[in-house]
C-alpha cells in the first residue's frame, strides 16, 4: 500500500451508498478503504498506478535499438512526408 493522503470529501448520497456497498462487499473497515478499493478496481482506466520495471526496460531497449540503427541523424521535412505518405 502506498502513502496515504488525508482529505475531507463531500459526496452525493448515491456515491455514499455505492461506497457503503463496496465496503460491505469486500469487508472493509470504512468508506475511505472502500474508496481505495474502488480506485484499485477502476482507476487503471484513467491513470497508471506505477510503471512496471519490465516496461521501463522495454522502452530503454527500444531506444537503444533505434540509436544503433539510426544514430543521431536528422531527417528533412520532405523525407518525413514521404515516410508518412507510404504508410
N, C-alpha and C positions, 0 to 999 in steps of 0.2 A: 504494500500500500504506500502511496506517495505522500507527500507533505499535505497537511490539512490547512484549509483556509476558513476562517470564521466569517459568516455573513448572516445578515438579518434579512429575510425574504418575506414579501407579501405576495401571496399567490391566490388564484381564484379557488372557489370551493371545489370545483371539478378537479383541479390539479391536486388539491389536498386529498381528495378521495382516491385518486389514482395512486398517489404516494402511499396512502394507507393500505391499499390492496397490495402493492409491491412489498411493503413492509411485512404484511401478514404472510404473503405467498412464500417469501424467502426467509421468514423467521428472523427478521432484523430487529434491532433494539429501538430504532427511532426513524422518523421520516427523513432525517439527514442521511442516514445509511441507505434508506430507500432511494433517495435522490442519487447517491453514488452508484447504486446498483442499476438504476435507470440509465445513467450516463454510460456505465460499463456495457450495458446491453445495446444501446442505440447510438452512442457517441461516435463510433468509428465511421458512421455515415457522414459525419461533418468534420471531424478532427482526428488525425492520427495521434494515438496516445504517446507513442515514442517510436523512434526509428530503430529498427532491429539491426543488430551488428551485421548480419548477412546482407542486408540491403546496402549498408554503407560499403562493405567490401565489394559488392557487385558494381556499385557506381564507380568506385576507385579503379577496379579492373577495366571497366568500360572506358574510362578516361585514359587509362594507360594504353589500351589497345588503340584508341583513336590517335593518341600522340605518337605511338610507334608508326602508325600507318600514314598520318598526315603531318605530323610535326606542328610547327607554328606558322605554316604557310597561310597566306590570306587569299581570298577569292575576290574577283571583281564582281560588281553588280550583275554584269552580263552572264558570268558563269553561274551565279546563284539563280538567275531567272531561268537559264537553260535547265539546271538541275531540278527546279521546282516544276517546270513545264513537262519534264519527262515523266514525272510521277503521276 
